[in-house]
Amino acid sequence: CNDLSIDNILAINNTIGVNVDTSANILFNSLTTIGGVTGLQITNSPIFTISNSFFVSHSSHGIIINGTNNSSVITSSVENCGGDGINISNAFNYSFFAMSILNCTSNGINFVTGNDNFTVLNMGVESNGGDGFKYASTTTNISTIGVVFKNNTGYGINIANSSNATNVIATNIFTTNTAGAILNNGTSTVIKSNSGAADN
């Protein structure tokens, strides 16, 4: 389905709270998913916006995004999930703004592979069991600005290998992340003007 605006949905204890596949131009406002396996899964579906939404207490990832583009997640929260807060692959032209990702067992955001051109602004990423953000493979042109990385068990940001290129990390706050603030194994990374992490 295409061209939908969906408001005020509550999904409780479903295998996938909301599953969007091969759709376009979807607006979710005030979506709440609680329990079950995954809160929201979006596959091959460009041009969507998620706003004012909550994804809580899922046994796996809060949000799974795969094969999408030209989309945004704003003023939303992912909490207490058994996997990643957000697990994302093969996506481009995204923005994440004014979000919180808290107390997830694995990473706050896991950029798994094939991601390009993201803007990440003004978030709180705290008390996750892995890294705050993990750039696992072929994740490029991610600008992370104004994010607080606090009390994550891994790194605040883990750029795992050289296939992750031309990413920018600026004016963020890193505090008490167990493994350290930033692990930079990427290519042409810019690290500048952060609190708790040295410039490169």
Sequence and secondary structure as in RCSB ss.txt:
>XXXX:A:sequence
CNDLSIDNILAINNTIGVNVDTSANILFNSLTTIGGVTGLQITNSPIFTISNSFFVSHSSHGIIINGTNNSSVIT
SSVENCGGDGINISNAFNYSFFAMSILNCTSNGINFVTGNDNFTVLNMGVESNGGDGFKYASTTTNISTIGVVFK
NNTGYGINIANSSNATNVIATNIFTTNTAGAILNNGTSTVIKSNSGAADN
>XXXX:A:secstr
 EEEEEEEEEEES SEEEEEES EEEEEEEEEEESSSEEEEEES  SEEEES EEE  SS SEEEES EEEEEES
 EEES SS SEEEES EEEEEES EEES SS SEEEEESEEEEEEES EEES SS SEEE SSEEEEEEES EEE
S SSEEEEE STTSBS EEES EEE  SSEEEEE SBS EEES BSS   
